């Protein structure tokens, strides 16, 4: 009897020990918004640190033709004309007479969205550095802005009284510029915000192919959310039906538009419903240019107002439809008609490696959130009708754990939740994750692994990254080659 009890106890202890052994020993990181390197994953035990040559490596930014920036095929002559006009406006640098400021992050949409072509994401050389003192402006460059770093916007997590903030605090003002005589305006105290861990960052999202994304039916997103539910649950990926509890969404749900209940899908937290809304908000927030959607100046300091309000509207006296359209209408049409980025069939690593990587990407579970493809619906624009959308995203928001948490809620997306970032065009991106904290794809993957199961705060990607880490180096390299081929 005693022998049987000892055997049972031994087996029980063995199972418990195995359980704790299998828990990934990644550190549980507290949210520190002012630190752009919040999460540092523990080393993969399958990698021998004494032999760096054995590690799979990020092949780096794919060189060659951009493979993006052109209009989608099948546009009519009029649609093409609107695309070109929108592209010109998108790339134009605005001044104070056009409504720039009084506070802003940059003076052109195109300067933020420039890699690898107009409409993309943050370029290798940050234009904010040169812009800070353009035309005599007296701005001091914040410590988190670097010439070789990403374009960034800053958000404060909390107000001085401790209540949630989450809004964008523009980096620069027009004070001192030759086209803003008499304007006296101070920049936010970013140094103090960083000292109190109260500032977080966002980088520009690519706009290629967004017209296709806009035309994905809500029903398709919901059906994909319900798909593979057993596998998702086994990996800790939420996939529940849409439900709002106390004003926020259950992890893994869509971020629904507040009034009509439809699925929002643009922005780091899927906070914007349409490209027109995305355009109007960005014009006002990033450049300080008020418009027909956002009619009020963000800063109404009297001696810093140099243009009528709103700064840009539809020109009802325009001789042609293009001349009549407002800037935000043109921006939205430019993005709506942008073709998706073209993947490479054989670079980097060769076609065989890329094909293996695509299969492994699915096998380890990455495709459960980074859905390879959707289909558009019966779009009014023929060029967008019934087309594949190879975006590699489910357009849902997921709990990404403490390491990626930014402490900011937007709509129904909470402080640790982000939309699954579309991966098409990833091969030519320089900076990764919402705050641009790394240019290394390997590190970006590991950052998805924050928290742990023992503390019940693991990212929803925790199990998938564990699967990735259990692959052989050559298999990991195949996945990296596949991702950089996109």
C-alpha positions, 0 to 999 in steps of 0.5 A: 500500500505504502509503495503504491502511494509513493509511486502515485506521489512520485508520478504526481510530482513528476507531472507538476514538475514537467508542467513548470518546466514547460512553462516558458520562463519569459519574464513578466514585464510591467507596462512602462510606456516611456520605455521604447524597449519594454519587453526583452524576451528571454533567449530561445533555449534551442539556440546555442549562444556560443555559436551565433552562426547557427541562429536564424537571421532577419534577411533585412529590408528587401532591395530592388523595385518597391513593388508598391505605390501604383494604382490598382489595375482596372481603374477608369480614366476618371478614377485614375485622375483622382488617384493622381490628384490625390497622390500629389496632395498626399505628397505636398508639404503644406505651410501655415497659410494652408492651415498647418498647425498651430501644432503638428507632427509633420507638414506632409502625409507623404513624408510619414508614409514614404517607405518604400514608396509614397503611401508606405510607412516610415522611411529610413531617414526621419523627416521630423528631424529636419522639419523641427526647425523649418522656416525658423521654427524654434522647436526642440527635438524630443529625445525619442526622435532620431535621424535614423529612427522611425517617424513617431507620434506621441500619446500621453497615457494619463492626464495630470489628475490621473484620469486616462488621456490616450490622445496625440500630443503634437511634437512641434508648433509653428512658433518662430516660423517665418510664415507664423509671425507673432505666434508664441506657443510651447511644446509639450514637456515630453521629457517630464512625460518620459520621466513619469513613464507617461508617453507612448509612441506610434509609427505610420501604418502602410496604406497600400491596398487599403481600398481592398481592406475597406471592401471586406464584408463584416460577415467575412471577418466574423466568419473567419473569427469563428473558424478554427476555434478549437485550435485557437483556444488551445493556443490561447488565442481568443475567438469569441463572438462579438460582445461588449462588456462594460464598454470594451471588447473581449480580447480577440474581438473586432473593434466595432464602430460606436454608432452603426455597430460595423467593424472598424479596421484601420489604425493600430487598434482598428479604431477607424472605420473608413479611409475618409475618417482615417484621412480627416483625423490624420490631417487634423491630428498629424498636421493640425489642418482642420477639415470637414470631418474635424472642423475645430482647431486642435489648438486655438491660441489666438496669436497662432491662427492664420487661416480660416476654419476649417482650413480645407473644405470642398470647393463648391466653385471648382470647375471640375470634380477634382478641383471641387474635391477637398484634400481629405476626399483626395487623400482617401481616394488615393489610398482607396485606389492604391494597389496592394504590395507585390510579393517576391517569388524568390527573394530572399532565400529562393522560391523553395525556402519561401514555400517552406516558410509559408507552410511553416507559418501556417503550421506553427499557428501564425496564420490563425491571426495573420489570416492570409486572404479575404475576398472583397464584396460587391464594391461600387468600384469595379476594380475593387469588386470580388477581389482577393485581399492577401493582407495576412491579418484577421483585422481583429484586436488581440491581447498582446500581453504586458510587453507590447501594452501601451496603456491606451484604450481606443474604442473597444480596444483596451490598453494591451490590445492591438489589431493584427498588423497586416503583413503584406509589404513587410519585406520592405518595411524598416521598422516594426511594431506599433512604436517602431522599437526594432528593425529586426524581424526576429526581435519583432517576433519574440516581442509577441511572446510577452508575459507568461502562463504562470502569471496568467498574463501571456500574450495571445501569441505566446503559444504560437511564438513557443511553437516557432522557437521549437523549430530548427534554425533552418525552419525559422530561417524559412519563415523569416525568408517568407515574411521578407518575401511579402 
